[in-house]
Every structure is written in C-alpha cells, then in structure tokens.
Amino acid sequence: MTEVQKDAWWDYLLNYGIHLAGCPLVVDPVPGGSLAFGPSNTPAIGVAHPPLNREDIELLLELYLERFALTFALSITEVSSVAAHLRTVAQPEITNFGVTAISVCEGAGLP
C-alpha cells in the first residue's frame, strides 16, 4: 500500500470498528457495513483483496478482536458474540491459496 492507502486503511478500520460497535458515524457509511469482514476489506480503499486461507482469517480476527475488545471494554460474552459475527461474514473470503496466505509470511503474527 502507498502511504495514502495506508492512511485510508486506518480510517476505514476506525470507522468499521465504530460502526460494528453500534456507535453513530460522523463520516460516510462504511463500505460493506457490518456484513463485510472489515479486517480484510481492502477493496473499500481501492486495494485488491488478497487471497486468504482459514488461518489468515483467524490471524486477522485475533489481531482485530484484541484491539476492538480493549477499545470498547467488551466483556467475554461480547467478544464471543463479535467473534462469531466476524467468522460468519468472513466465510466468503476464505480461499485455498495457502501458498500466498499472509499467515505464512515472515512476521505475520506481529501486531
């Protein structure tokens, strides 16, 4: 991603999180809304969607949920509910292209 795309990505993730938490947005609607798997919705900022395998989805989910739960001070029950929703909307994102998957990239597990 270019620096402009990185800035747009952070803005998208922030707005997606606010939307997912049910808070009112002060900017345009979030592309895809809560039916998008936000942690991989790069088309929302004009970047091609990477092929993701099941491990990639779990890695993105884990990294996203950790910060989301801290930001909104979620209970364990709330985290479980959000995780279940995100797993459901992530299903169409899963491919079998493990060779190009981010979960096998060096440093992929680092925040």
Residue pairs with C-beta under 8 A, 6 or more apart in sequence:
1 9
1 47
5 45
5 46
5 47
8 45
8 46
9 42
9 45
9 47
12 30
12 31
12 38
12 41
12 44
12 45
13 38
13 39
13 64
15 25
15 27
15 30
16 30
16 36
16 38
16 41
17 38
17 68
17 71
17 72
18 25
19 25
19 29
19 30
19 33
19 34
20 34
20 38
20 68
20 82
21 68
21 72
30 36
30 38
30 44
31 41
31 43
31 44
32 38
32 41
32 44
34 85
34 89
35 89
36 44
36 89
37 57
37 60
37 86
37 89
37 90
37 93
38 64
38 86
39 60
39 61
39 63
39 64
39 86
40 49
40 50
40 52
40 56
40 57
40 60
40 90
40 93
41 49
42 48
42 49
42 50
43 49
49 93
50 56
50 100
50 102
51 95
51 97
51 100
51 101
52 60
52 93
52 94
52 95
52 101
52 102
53 94
53 95
53 96
53 97
53 98
53 101
53 103
54 94
55 98
55 101
55 103
55 104
56 101
56 102
56 103
57 87
57 90
57 93
57 94
58 103
59 102
59 103
59 108
59 109
60 90
60 102
61 83
61 86
61 87
61 90
63 111
64 86
65 79
65 82
65 83
65 86
66 111
68 74
68 82
69 78
69 79
69 82
72 78
74 82
98 104
102 108
